[in-house]
Amino acid sequence: MGKGFLRVKGPEIVDESGQKVFLRGVCFGGWLNMENFITGYPGAESTLRAAVREELGEERYGAFFRSLLDSFITEEDFAFLAELGATVVRIPFNYRHFESDLNPGEYDPAGFHYLDKAVSWAQKHGLYVILDLHAAPGWQNQGWHSDNPYGISLLWADRHCQERVKDLWLYIASHYKDEPQVAGYNLLNEPNAPGMEILNKLYREWTEAIRTVDRRHIVFIEGNQYSQIFEGLEEPFDENLVYSSHNYTPATHSAGKYPGEVGGEYVDAAWMERAFLERNGWILKRGRPSWIGEFGALFDGPADAPTPADLARLAALRDQLAVFNRHEQHWTIWTYKDVGAQGLVVPREESEYMRRIRPFLAFKRRLGLDPWTARSRGALLAAARSLVEILIQAAAEELDDYRLDGRILAQEFIERAISGKLANAAAPLFAARFADMTAAEIEKMHREAFAFSHCRRRPALIEVLREAMKG
C-alpha cells in the first residue's frame, strides 16, 4: 500500500515517497450504478426504480433502495478485501446520484453520501479508491450498464450532455481534490463513440476542467468501443494520465475445458498472452501505466461447488492474471458481489431475497433477457437473429444486395428491442415479487442477503485472486 497521493512516473504509478504502487483489486459493480444481472432485475436501473415506486409506493420505494445501498457495501467488505491483499476498489457510479435530467447542473450533496463512506473505509483499511462514471448523461454507449433503457447513445451528438459530464467532474474533483485516498477519476466507462475525434476532444476538455481545481489526482481514460480500441486515441496530454482497457475473453466467459477449444479457437496461456498484447499493445508502446479496469469469469455452479466448466474458467483466469502481473499491469476484476454469476461474495441461496427472485432469474435465463450472462442464448435472442436473417435474405433474393451486416444488425436489434424494450417491460414483474412486504421486512431482506457477514464466499475464485495480488 502506498502513502499519500499517487502520480504517474513514466510507466509506473508511485506514491508521494516515490515508491512503486500496484493498483490491484475489485470493482464494486451493482452498488452506486445498479446492473441487472448483479442483483437480478431486468433492464435498466432507472426503469427498475420507476417500477418499484409504482408497485410499492413512496415509503417502501425509499426503504427498498436505501436498504439495498446500505447493505450491499459496508466496512466489512473493505476489511475483507484488505485481508485478501487488494490495494484498490473501483467504484462505478451513476450521474443520477448527483443531478436529475429535469434539473441539470443542480447538484445534490447527498450524492457524496456513500462515496464519502467508501473513501473513509478505504482509508481505515489501507486501500485506494478509483471513482468511475459508469452512467453519463445521454448515455455513452448502448448498454443497460450505462442505465440506458433505449439502446441508443446520445452523448456524442449532444453538446449539453457533454458539458454536463464536464461540470459533474468539476463538482466531484472540487470535493475530493485534497483526498489522497482517491487514486483518481475514471472519466467515462466503456465509451462507444462514433469516432476517435470526438472522444479525444471530450477527454481533453474534461481533463482540463478537472485541472482547474485538482492537479494531484490521476485521470484514467478508456479506449473506444467499450474500452477495446486505442488506435487513434490522442497521445498522452497530461502528466498524470493513465490509459485503461477492458479485457474480457471467451476462455473466461464460456470455456468448458481449458486449455482447449472455445468458439473454434484453441485457447491456452500463450493465447492469453497474445490477446493481452493485442488489446494493450498501444498503451505499452507509449510507456504509460496500463490499468485493466475490467475482466473476469462467469460461473454456472454454486459459489462453494464449482462445476468442471467453472474450474476451467478459473484456470483461464489464473493464466490471464499471470500475464497481467508479468507485464506489471494494474487491474480490478469485475465484479465483487452479485447474485451468483461472477462475484467473490454472493447471497445465500436460502435467503429471503434469493427465494423471491429465483423464479424471475429462471424466467430471464429462458428468454435471454440479460444477454451478458445468457452468453448469446435464450429464446428471445434466437428470435431476434431469425428476424434479422429474414431481412438479410430478402435483400439478397429480391434486390441482389448483400451489403447488410447481419451480425451488427442483430446486435443493435437485441440492444434496442430485447435489452431495451422487452427487458424494461418486465421490470414491473420483478417489482411485484416484493409487493406484499413492509418497509421493515424489505430492509431486513436486503441486510440478510447482501451484508458481508450473511453472504457466502466463492473460495476457488478468492484463492486465485489472493495468489495474484501477491504477485
N, C-alpha and C positions, 0 to 999 in steps of 0.2 A: 504494500500500500504506500502511495506517495504522500508527500506533505505539501499542503497548500495548493495554490493554483497550478494547473497543468498548462504546458505550452508545447508547441511543435519545435523540434530542433532537428533539422534535416529529416531523415527517415524515421525519427523516434519521437515519442511523447515523453517529456520529462517533467519532474516536479520542480518546486522552487529551488531545491538544492542541486538540481542538475541530474538527479538520479532517474534512470530509465524506468518508466512505468508501463505495464501492460494492462490495458482495459479489457478484462475478460469476465463475462458474467451472463446475465439473462435479460430478456425483455419482459416487462410486465404487461403483456398483451391482454386486452379484455377488461382492463380496470378503468382508466380515465378516458379510454376510447374503446367502447364495447364492440365485440365481434361475435357474429352469430354462432360459429362452431365452438367458441370458447366457453360460453355459458348456455348454449343450447337453443336460443331463439332463432327465428328465420329473418332474413332480410337485413335492413339497416337499423342502426341504433335509434335514429330519430323516429322511425316508423314504430319500433317497439315501444318507445316512450309514449307515443300518441295512443297506441292500442291499450297499454296498461292504464293510462289516465282515463280513457273512455270506459274500460271494463271495471276498474277498481275505485274510481273517484279520486279526488284530490288528496285526501288524507292518506289513503292506502298507497296511492301512487308515490307520494313523498316517502313513506315508510319503505316501500319496495326498493327504490333506487338508493336512498340514503343508507339503508342497512346492507345492501349489496356492496356499495363502495366502502363502507366502514369495515366489513368483514373480509373482503377479497384480499386486501393487502394491509398488514399490520406490522408492528415492530418485530413480532415473532418471525416473520418472513425474512426480514433483514438479518436477524440473528442467525437463522439457518444458513442463509447464503454466505455470510461471513465465515461460518464454520466450514462450509463447503470449499472455501478458498476463492470465492468471487471477489473482484475488485470494483465492479461497476454494475449498475442496473440502468437499463434504457427504459424510460417511461413515455410510452405513446400517450398523447392527449388530444382531445377534440376541442376545436376552437369554440364550440358552443358552451364550454365551461366559463368562458370569459365574455362572450358577446352573443347577441341574437341577430338573426337576419333582419328583424324589424327595427332594431336599434344599433346598427353597425357603428363601431367606434366608441360606444358607451360600455366601458369595461366594468365587470363585476369583480371587486376584490376577492369575493368568495371563491373565484376560480383558482386562487392560490392555496385554498384550504388543505387539500390533500397533497399537493406538491410540496408545500412547506413542511407538512408532517413527514413526507418521504425524505426530504433533504435532512431534517433533524435526525431521523432514524439512521440514515446513511452515515451521518457524521458520528453518531454514537457507536456504530458498528464498523467503522472504517471502510466504507465503500464510497465510490463516486456515483454521481447521477448524470445521465445524459437526457436532456429534455427533447422530445421528438414530436413535432407537429404532424400527427398522423391523419387528421381530417382537417382540411383547409376550406375556407370559404370558396364556394364554386366548384369544389372537388378537383383535386389534382390528377385523379385517374378515374377509371370507370368502375372500380371495385367497391363492394359492400364495406370493405375495411376502411374506406375514407368517409363512412357514414353517407353513402351515396345510394339513394333508393331508385335512381333512374337509369343508371348505367351509361351516363354521359358525363363528359368533363367540360366545365365552363371556364375554369380558372384562366386558361391560356389565352382566351379571347375577350376577357372582361377586365378592363383596367381597374375598375372599382374593387373587384375581388383581389387583384394583385396588390393594390395599395393597402387593403385590409390586412393581408398577410404581413406586409412590411410594418404597419403600425402595431399589429399584435406583438411581433417580435420586439419592437422598440419598447413596448409596455412591459413585456416579460424580462427583457435584458435590464431595464431600469430597476426592476425589483430584485434581480439576482446578481447585479454587477459586482457586489462585494462579497459574494458567497463562494468560497473556494471549493466547497463540496460538490458544486455543479461543475462537471468536467467541460460541458459546453452545450451548444444548441444544434440539434439536428433539424436543419431548416425546413425540410419537406420530405415526408416519407413517400417512396415509390412514385415519383413523378412519371407521367406518361404524356409528355409534351409532344406537339406535332413536329417539332424540330429543335435542334440544339440552340439556335439563335435566341429564342425567347427564354429558354431555360438559363442560358448564360447571362442574359440581361437581368433576369429577376434575381438570380443568385447574387450577382454583384450589387444590385440595388438594396436587397435585404441585408446583405453583409455590411454595406456602407452605412445603412441606418443604425444597425446594432453598434457599429464602431463609434458612433457619435456619443454613446453613453457607456460603452463597455469595450475596452480594448484588451481585456485579460482572458476572456473565455475563448475556447476553441470553437470554431464554426465547422460543423460536419455537413458536407454536401454529397448527395447521392447521384448516381448515373441516371440516364433516361431509361424509358421502357421498363419501369418497375425496378430501377437500380441495377440494370444489367448492362447498359451500353454507355461507354465512356468516350469513344472516338468522337471528336468534335467538341467535347467539353473544354471550357477555357482553361488555359494553363494557370497554375496557382497565382491568385491575385491578392492573397492576404497572407501575412507571415504566420498566422495561427489557423491554418486551414487543413482539414483532413478530409480525404475522399472516402466514401462508403459504398460498398457493394452489398447485394443480397445474393446468397449462393445456395439456393435450393437445388437438389439433384434428384434424378429418377431413382438412384440407388437408395437414398434415404427416404424416399417418398413411397415407392411401390415395389421394391425388390422382394422377391420371395426366397431368394438364395443369394448369398454374397460370400466370395466373388461368384459372379455368374452373369447370365444374360438378363438384361432389363430392356424391354422395348426394342428388341432386335440388336442390342449392342452389349458387348461384354464389358462389365464394369469391375474394377479392382482398384488397388491402391494406386497403381500407375495411372489409371483413368482419372481418379480423383485429383491427382497432381496436374494432369493436363487440363481438366475442367477448371481448376483454380487459376492456372496461369492464363488460360484463355479469357476468363472473366476479369481478372485483376491485373493483367499484364500492363495495361495503360497506366495504372496508378504506380506500379512498381518501377516503371521506366522513369518516372518523374521524381523519384527519390523522396516521396512524401509518405507519411504513415498511411496505412490502409486498414480500415475498420470494416469487418464483415458484420453489418448491423443485424442481419437475419440469416438464418439457416436452421435446419432442424429435421427431425424424423417424424413420421406418422406411425401410430401404433394401432393394432387391432384388438389385442387382448387386454385383460385387466392389468392394472398397474403392477401388481405383485405376481402375475402369472403370464409372462410374455409368450406369445406364440413363436413358432420357429421363424416365421417371417419377421416378427418384431426383433428377434435376435439377429437376423441377417441385416436389418436396417441399422441396428445398434453397432454391428461390426463395421458397416459402411461409415457410420457417423464417427466412430473411433478413428478410422483412417483419414477421414476428412479433417478432423481436429488435429491429427498429427501433421497433416500438410500445412494447416494454418499456423501451427506453432513453429514448424521448421522454417517458415517464411516470416516469422516474427509478426504475425498479424494480431490485431485487436479484434475481439469478437463478442457478440451477445446472441445467445441461442433463442429462437422463437419456439415455444413460449413457456413461461414459468408455471402457470397454473391454469387448468381448464377442466372440462368435464370428461376428459379421457383420451383425446386424440393425440396430444403432444406433451402434456405437462409433466414436470418433475413431481408436482403435487396435485392431487385430484380429490374431489369429494368422495366420501364413502358411498358405495352403491346402495346401502340401506338407509341413507339419509332421506329426509322428507323431500328435499328438493329433487333429488335424483328419482325418487319414486314417482313424483308428479310429472316430471318431464320425460321419463323413459319411453312412454308410448309416442311422444312427439319426436324424439330422436329417431325412432324406428320409421316413423312417417317421413321424416326428412331424408333418411338414407334410401328408402324405397324410391323416392322421387328424384333424388339428387339435388335437393334444394340448396345444399351447401356444396357447390362444385369443388371447393378446396379439399374437403375431406371425402367427398364422393369419388374423387380421383377419376373424374370423367364418366362415372357410371350413374345409373338411375333412369327411371322411365321417362322423365321429362327431358333429360339431356339427350337421350336417344331419339325422342320425338322431334326435338329441335333440329338435330342433324338431318333427320329424314325430310323435314320441311325445306331446309336449305337445299338439300340434294334435288328436290323436285324443281326448284328454281334453276339450279345449275344445269340439270338435264334438259329442261325446256329451252333454255337459251342455246344449248348446243344443237338440239334437234330442230328447232324451229327457226333459229336465227343464224346458225353456223358460227356462233360467237362463244369463245371459250375463255374470255378474259376474267370472268368472275372467280374469285378465290374462295372456295368452299370453306376452308379452314378459318379464314378471317371472318367471313360472314357468319359462320356458326358461332364463333366466339362472341361476336357483337350481339347476335340474337340471344344467346344464353345470358349475357350480361344484362341486357335490357328487359327481356321477356321473363326469364326464369329467376336469375338472381335479383332482378328488379321487380317487375310487376307481380309475378306469381309468389315469390318468396315473401314479399311485403304484404300481399293479400292474406297470407297465413298468419300474420302477427296477432290478430285478434284470437285465433285459435290457441296460440301459446298463452296469451294473457288470461284466457278463460281457465287455464289449468289452476289458477290461484284465486278464482272468483269467490270461493267460499271461506277465505281466510281473513282473520282480523289483522290489523296492523301489528299487534304484538306477536301473532303467530308467524307473520311474514318475517319479522325481524329475527325471531328465533330460528326459523328455517334457514335463512341466509347465514347466520352465525354458525349453525351446526354443519352446514355444507362447506363453507369456504374458509372459516378461521383455521389457521395453520394447525393448531392443536387437535382439530377434529378431522383433518384430511389424512388420506393415505399418500404414501410416497411411492415413487417408481424407482426401486433400488438399482436396477440394472442401468438405467439412464444416469442416475445420480453418480454411480461409480465411474462411468465413462467421463462425466464432466469433472469429477473430483481429480481424476488422473490427469486430464488435460489442463486443468487450472494450475497444477503443479509445474507443468512444462512451459 
